[in-house]
Amino acid sequence: MTYILGHNPDEFGLVPGRDGFVTFKELLWALHEEPGWSNVRQSSINEVLMSEDRTSFEVKDKSIRSLEGKRQPDLNIPVTSRLLLYGQ
């Protein structure tokens, strides 16, 4: 999930919001499109979030983002600059 959310979300058809979040529904859709990952359910993601890797992600409402990786937006940069840097 760190790779998908934090490094190359566009490779999986995901377009994170300005704050880097995608909905769980979008993440599951992207995972189900990958060969061998169609069995992943929300409960599988919840298991990751309860594991030692939980500090690598942030959950807000019905969305998730990676706190690691090259695509993590710097929220201290003004929005207009973030748009230029991250294309969001």
C-alpha positions, 0 to 999 in steps of 0.5 A, a space after each residue: 500500500 505504501 508503494 501504491 499510495 505513496 510512490 506511484 498512485 497514478 500507475 494504479 489509476 489513483 488520483 489523490 486529492 491535494 492532501 494526498 488522500 484517496 477513498 478506501 473505495 478507490 484503493 480497493 478498486 485499484 487493488 482489484 484491477 491488479 492480477 492476484 489482488 481481487 481477493 483484497 477486502 476492506 478487512 484486509 486493509 484494516 489488518 494492515 492498519 492495525 499492524 506495525 505498519 499503521 504508522 505509515 498511513 493516515 486515515 481520515 473519514 473514509 480515506 487513506 494516505 501514505 505518510 511515506 514516499 515521494 508523492 507525499 505533499 508538503 502541506 506547508 507549501 501554499 496550495 498554488 505551489 503544491 499544484 505546480 509541484 505535485 500536479 494536484 
